[in-house]
């Protein structure tokens, strides 16, 4: 990699997975000599990044949490504010930014000194997150961070998982991507015990533990984890395929639902809203928030649910 600045950014990105990198493997990833790698590590240290190094044939490098926040030149209060804000966004308070917020949170948390992590944890326990519409499961930000780091670091995970209607079981997987879809977070991963791709609802996943074993990422079918997850969810039985025609420009509907639903333009001032849900309360809430004329195309149960909700509101307003 000829460009020094680009190489330094790539080196920092790899080290921010917070795992231990053998020197030979890190140099191979960057396509540089061990001598050039040592010089680049020294440059990072000069910038304030605490990189530990072990010498010798089996030596390597690891980025550690420092005594102070390295550049971006943040003071303690600013660093705490950023981490808290990212956790709030990761919980879904800003539609469309959940996945980006988790990735950023994973980077920030790993570089914070212990005293700032304690402040963030204290704020988390003293506050209650509130999503745009609510109703989604409450998630542990530490679990999300652990999963995000394992995805970035290409490190195998062990965790306990409780599928719907079944008992909890231990799982061993190669994490590929965290995906926010609907009101839920999913881990898309290669299940080592079943030798196949699987998706795991994060709110049903507990005690994720990186194993230290790294892996080469596999190609997910179709190349798009979001599209793969959507197609998989669509095959799950006992779910509702929602289709509603809304008298509203598509961009106004997207501003409300974000990527939690599919919005198909029909005309300039008309669009079709599509969802695949297991609870009709969610689309009823969206229709109420939109406040525009609509026609429910499917399922029939949604018409009954919307009618009952409307009657209840009318009784309460009488």
N, C-alpha and C positions, 0 to 999 in steps of 0.2 A: 504494500500500500504506500504509494509515493508521497502523498500529501500528508505532512506531519500533523496538521490540525485535525484532519479527518481521522487519522490513525489514533490520535489521542482521545477523540470523542468515542471511537469504537472501543478502545481499551477501557475507558471509564464505564461505558455501558456494560461491558462484560464483567468488570469487577463489581458493579452494582448489583449483580445477582447475589452477592454476598457469599458465594461459595468459594472453596479453595480451588485455585487453578494451578495445576502443574505448569512449570515454566515452559516446557517444550510444547505442551498443548496450546498455551496462550500465544506463544510466538507463532505457532502454525496457523492459528485462527487469524492472526494479524498479518501473516505473510512477511515476517521480519526475522532478523537474526536474534539470538538471545542477548547479544550486546546492545542492539537497538532497543529491545524490550526493557532492559535494565535502565537505559537512559530515559525512556518514556515514563517508567515508574518513578524515577527521581523527579521528573518534571511535575508529575501529579502531586508528589509530596511537597514540592515547593509551592504548589497552589493551595495546600492545606488539606489534601485528602490523605487520611491515615492508611497507607498500604503496608501491610506486614509482608515480610519476605523470609523464606527459608532457603538457605544456600545448599549447594551440593547437587549431585546427579538427580535426586528425587525432589529438589526444591521447587518452590512455587510461590504464588502471591495470593493475598486475600485482603479485601477492603474491610476495615473494621469501623465500628462506631467511634467517633472521636470525642475529644474533650470539649470541642466547640463545633458549631455548625460550619462546614466548609462553604466556600463560595457557592451559591448565589449571594453572599454578603448579607445574610439575614441575621437579625438579632433574635434573642430567645422568643420574645412575644410574637414576632412575625412568623417564626418557624412553627410555633404552636398553632397560630391562627390558620396557617396553610394546611397543616395536618388535619385539624378539626373540620375545616371547610371541605377538604377532599373526602373525609369520611361521610359528611353529610351528603355530598354529591353522589358518592358511591351507593348510598342508601336509596337513591332515586329522587332526590329533591330537585334535580335539574335534569329533565328528560333529555336523553341522548348523550349524556356525559358520564354514565355510570361506569362503563368499561375503561374509558380514559382516566377517570378519577382513581380507579383501583390500581391501574398501572403506575400512575404518578405517586399514589400513596405508598405503594411498595418501595419505591425508590427513596422517598422522603424518610419513612420510618426507619429504614436500615441505617441511615446516616445520622440519626438524632442521638445525642448522648442520653444516658439513662435518666438524668434529672428531668429532661423535657418529655420523655416517654411517660414518666409518672404523672406529669401535669396533664398530658393528653388523656391518660386513663381516668384521672380524677374528673375531668370535664365530661368524659363519656358516661361515667356512672351517674353524674349529677344531672344529665339532660336526657330528653327523650326525642328521638328523631321523628319527623313528620313528613311523609312523602306528599306529592302533589294531590293524589287521590287517596292515599292510604290503602290499607287492606292487604298489602304484601307482607310476607313473613319478616320478622325482625332478625337481622343477621349480625354475627359477631365480626367486627371489622378485622380482628386479629386472624380469624379464619380466612377471610378474603385475602388479607395480605400474605399469609402463608401459601395459599394456593397460587396467587399471582407470582410470588417469588419462585415457586417450583416450576411454573410454566416458563418464566423467563430464563431460569437457570437450567432448564432441561434436566430436572432431577426427579427421580421416581418417588412416589408418595404411598404411604399406608394410611388408611383412615377407616372409620366405622361408618356404615351407611344403612339407612332404614328406608327401603322402598315402601310405597303406599300399600298398606294392608299386609305387609310381611315383617318378619323379624329382622333385627339388626344383624349385619354380618360384616366381617372384615374384608376390605378390598385392597388390592395392590395395583397401582396404575401408573401410566406415563401421562402426566397432565399436558394437554395441548393448548387449551384456551378457556378463559372464563367468558361466558356470554350472558348478557342481561337480556331477557326476553319476557314480554308480558310484565308481570309483577314479580318475577322470580329470577334468581341467578342460577346458572348451570355451569358445571365443570364438564367440558368435553375432553375425554381422555381415552387412551388405549388401555383396556382392561387386560392385565397380564395373565390373570387366571382364566379368563374366558377367550383370550386371543381374538378380541374384537373391539370395535369402537363402542363406547358407552357414554351416556350423559347422566350426570348426577346433580340433583337439586341440592344446592349448597345449604339450604335450611335443614335438609335431612342428613347432612354430613357432619361428623364430629371427630375431634381429635386428629386432625391431619398432621402427619409427621413425615418430613423429608427423610429419606433413607440414606442419602449421601451417594447413591448410585446414579450416575448420569446415563443419558440415552441420546441416540440420534433421532430427531423428530421424524415421525412417519407422515406420509401424505394422506390427509383426510379425504375420503371419497368426495369428489367434486371440487376439492380445493378450497371450499368456503365453509368454515365451521358454523357460521350463522345459518346458512342455507341448509346444511346437513341437519342441524338441530331442528329447524322449522319442519323439515320433511319427516323427521323422526317423531316429533310431537304430534304431527297430523295423523299418524297411524295409531296413536294411543286411543283405545276405546273409551266410551262413556264421556266423551267431551262434546262441546257444542261448537259447531261451525257457524259463526255469526256473520250475517251480511245485512247491512243497513244502508239505504240510500239517503243521503243528507243533502238538504238544500243549503249548501255552504261551499265556498271555494276550498279546494284541497289544502292549500297552504294554511288556512285557518284551523282546519281539523288537525293537521300535522302538528301545529303549534301546541295543541292540547294533548294529543296522545303520544307525541314523540315517535319512537320506534317500537312502542308497545303494541301497535296494531298496523295493519296495512291499509293505506289510503290510495284508492284508485280513482284518478280523474275521470269524470264522465262528460261534463261540460265545464265551462269557465266558472260557473257558480254552483256546480253539483258534483258530488263525488260519492264513492261507495266505500264504506268502512267494513273491513273484514278482520275478524278475530277468531282465534281458536282457544276456548276457555273451558274451565271445569266449574266455573261459578258465574251465573248470569248477573250477579250483583254488579260486577265490573262494567259490562257494557251499559247497563241501566244507569249507572253513575255517570258514565261518559256522556250519554244522551242528555241527561239532566244538566250537566255542566255546559254542554254546547248551546242549549237553548235555541235550536233552530228546527224548522219543520223536517220531519224524517218519515221514511217508510221502512218498516221492518220486513225484510225479505225472508229471513230464516234466523233461527229455528222458530217454530210456532210457540214454544215455551217462553221465548223472549217477549212475545206480544202479551202473554198473560202476566209475566213478571212486570213489564213496564206499565200495564194497565193497573195492576194492584198498587204499584208504587205511586202512580198518579192519583189514584183514589185516596190513598193514605195522606198524601200531601194536601189534597183538597179538604179532607176532613179536618186536618190540623189547622188549616188556614181559615176555616169557617168561623 
